[in-house]
Amino acid sequence: MQGHRIKRPLNGVLMLDKTPGASSNAALQQAKRMYQAAKAGHAGTLDPLATGLLPILFGEATKFSSDLLEADKTYAAEIRLGVSTTTADAEGEVIAARAVNVSPDQLAAALLNFRGGILQIPPLYSALKHAGKPLYAYARAGIEIKRAPRLVTIHALDLLWFEGERLALSVTCGKGTYIRSIAHDLGEMLGCGAHLAALRRTALARFGLDCAHTLESLEAMPAAARDTCLLPVDALLLNLPEARLTPAQQVRFVQGQGVPWDGPPQARVRVYGASGVLLGVGEAGADGTISPKRVIAKV
């Protein structure tokens, strides 16, 4: 239609450094417009309060979002002791204020409970579904849904600083972990209540903030320079073993047929064509073949 900008069939990964205040979807839509991308998605939602790494996936990269959703993540979290809120973070309404009288030794002892595999009750205000509706929809209607505890994994938790009523933690955790719940549960354990005051995602899988860009910095660049900020699609898959196919095998693979493989069975494999172009991801079976699971379009 006249006046509409032509959408680009763009493939790649933008590691965005999200600023506070914007929802993950708003940041996604802004990046999609800036790049004039035909197709885009994000992996690993950040609350509006939170900042840091938000992967924006363009085109064929969206097929591999699960690799990031399943990956470990690292956060810098600031916690305010003495104040409890409805949402367990700074965006909620204050529901209780209590005196804080916590010693460094008491804090260190309490933090021991938040390492390794722990049971965590998801926040009332969360996007988890109950009977097809997100929990926050019930919470906003004044209905409290009973949430079952879930097992999550905290790989590392380090105290960065502690000053009276505030402290900061570095947390590396597995999927499904709510840092808000850690803040809330820590406050209850210390007897004073607490909420998450600020959150920054500093790492996701093997990616850190060193490869991230803000929307503001991208906006200031010439359009042609923005593409140099994109990572290739296979940057998401470098942890997988690779297979390189002959031209004949490439034809079979992109048509959904199995190809020979002499590596370990049951492993996911990133598959390249004879020219080195990523064809997709396959699964290596015990029969010595790779079956296509996710194929890149139009290679």
N, C-alpha and C positions, 0 to 999 in steps of 0.2 A: 504494500500500500504506500502511496506517495507520502513522503514525510517521515516514514519509519526507517530506522537504521537497519541495515542488513546484518543479520546475526551470523557470527563466524563459527564454523565447525572446529572449535578450538579443543585440543586435547592437552592436558597437563595438570599440574598441581601447584596451587599457590598456598604457601604457608603464611597465613595472615596473623598479624599481631593485633588482636581485637582490642579496641579501647573500651573503657567502661561506659555503661549507659545503653549501648545498642544490644538488641537481641542478636542471637547467632543468625537467625533468618534475615534480619535487616542488613547485617554485614554481608551475608551471602548475596542478597539481591543487589546491593551496591557494587560489589565486586563483579557480579555478572553483567551489570549494565556498563561498568567501566571497560570491561574486556569485550563487550558486545558478543558474549558467548551464547551459543544456541542452547547449551545444556550445562547445568552446574548443580552441585550439591555440596553439603559440608559433612564432615565426619567428627563426631564428638562434640555435642552441644555445650556451649558455655552460657551460664546465666548472664543476664544483662549486667549485673554487678561485676562479673569476672572479666579479667583481661588475659591476654596471652595467646598461645598457639591455637588457632582455629584453621584446620586444613580446608581449603576450598578446592573441590575437585571439578575439573572441566571435562566435558565430553566423555570419552572412553574411560577416564580415570574414575568416574562414578561407579564403574563395575567392581572396583576394588576397595570400596569404602569400608567393608567389613574388616580388612586387614588393619585399619587404623582404629576402628571401634573396639576391636578385641585387644588392642595393644596396651601396654602399661603406660601410665601417665605420671608426670611429676608436677607438683604444685607448690607454690609459696603461699601460705595461708596466714593471715593475721586474725587473731581471735581476741575478742573483747570479753573479759570476765565480768560477772556481776549483773549482766543484763540479758534476759531471755526474750526472744521475739517469736511471733507466730510462725515465721518462715525459717527460723534458725539462722537467718543472716540479717544484714543491715537494712534490707528492703522491707522487712516485716514490721508489724506494730509491736511495741514493747508490752509484754504481758507480765513481767516481774523484774524487780530490781532488788538485788541483795548485796550486802556488804561483802567485800573481798578481803580475805585474810589467808592468803596462800603463800607458803614458803617455797623456795626453790626445791627443797627436798620433797615436799608434798606433790609438787607439780611433776617432778621426775618420776616419782612412784606411780602417779596416775597415768603418765604417758606410757608406762610399760604395758598397760592394758590395750594399747592401740598398735601393736606390732604383730606381724604374722597373720594367720587366719583369724578373723574376728566376726562375731555376729553383729549385724547392724540393722536397725529398723529404719527404712527409708523415710524421709521427711513427709509430713502431711501435704505440704505444698511441693509436689513433684509431678513429673509428667508420666509416671508409672500408671498403667491402666487398671481400673477395677470395673468389671461389667461393661467394658467398652468405653469408659470415660476416664480421663486423666484424674488423678487424685486431687489436683489443685482445684478442679471444678467442684468437687464435693466440699473441699475446704472453704471455698468462697461462698458456698451456700450454707455454711455453718454445720455441715455434716462431717463427723469424724469417722473415717473408715479404719477398721482395725488392720494394721499392716503386720505381716509376718516378718520376723527377722530373716535376714539373708546373710549367707557367708560371703565375705569379701576378703581380699588379701592385701595387707599393707606390707610391701617389700622393705620399705625403709621409712623411718619417721625420726626427724632430728629437730631438736629445739634450736632455733636460730637466735632468739633473744627473748628475755622476759623482764618486763618493767611494770611492776605494780599490778595494774588491771589489764595489761595488754601483753600478748606474746605472739611470736611468729614461729611457724613450723614449716619444714620442708617435708613433703609427703610424696613418696613414690608408691603407687597403688595399682592394683589390677582393675579390670572393668567392673562397672556397677557400684563403685565406691562413692559415697557422698561425703565430701569434706565438711559440709554443713552439719551432718550427723556427728562427725567426729567432734566438732566444736560444741554442739549441744550436749553430747554424752560426756565430754570432758568436764563441762561446767557442772553437770549434775553430780558427777563423781567427786568433784571438789566442793560441792555443797553451796555454790554461789551462783550457778547458772552461767551461761555464756552464749555468744553467737559469733558467726563468721563475719568479721568486719571487712575483709578484703581478700580477694583470691586472684592468683595469677598462675596460669598454666605455663610452665617453663620448659617442659619436654613432653614429647609424645612419640612412642617407639624410639627410633634413633634420631629423631628430629629435635632440634633445640631452637631457641629464639634467635640464634645467630643466622638462621636462614629465613627469618620471618620479616615481613614488611607490613607497615600500617597502611590503611586506606589513604591517609593524608599524604604519606610519602609517594604512594603510587599515583595519586591525583596530580602531584606536582611534576611528575615525569612526562616527557613526550610519549605519546601512545606507543610508538615503536619500541621504546625502551622498556615498557612494562612486560613485554613478552620475555625479556631476558631474566625476569624474576621468577618465571615458571620453572618448576622441576618437571622432568619427563615422567610419563605415566609409570614406567618401571622403577622409579625411585621408591614407590610404595612396596615393591616386591623383592628388594635386594637381599632379603633374608632367606629367600627360597633358592634351591638349587636350580641351575639353568640347563636347558637343552637347546641345541642348535640343529635345525632340520635342513635336509636337502630340499631343493625346489619341488621334487615329487612328494616328499613328506609334507611340505608346507601346504600343498594343495589338499592333501587328505585331511590335515589337521583343521584347516579353516572350513572344511565341509562337514566337520563333526565326526571324523573317523579317527581311530587310534593310530599311533605311530610307535615305532620301536623305542625302547628305553633300557639301558643297562645299569641304571642306578638303583637305589633302594626302593622297595615297593611302598605304596600308600603315602608317599611324600607328595605335597603340592610342588609343582615345578613351573617356573616361568619359561615360556617357550618362545624362541626367536626363529625367524626365517633365515634363509641362506645369506641375505644381505644385512643381517643384524637387526632387522626391524622386529619389535615385540609383536608376537601373534596373540598372546594371551596366557592363560594359566591352565595347566592340565593336572590330572591326578595319575600318579604312577601306580599301576596295579601289580599284583603278584605274577601276572602273566607276561611281564616284560614289555608292556606297552603303556603309553601315556594317552589317557582319554581326555579330550577337550572338556573343560568346565566353564571357562570364561574366555570367549574369543573376541579379540579386537576387531571392530568393523573396518572394512575398506583399507586393508594394509597393502 
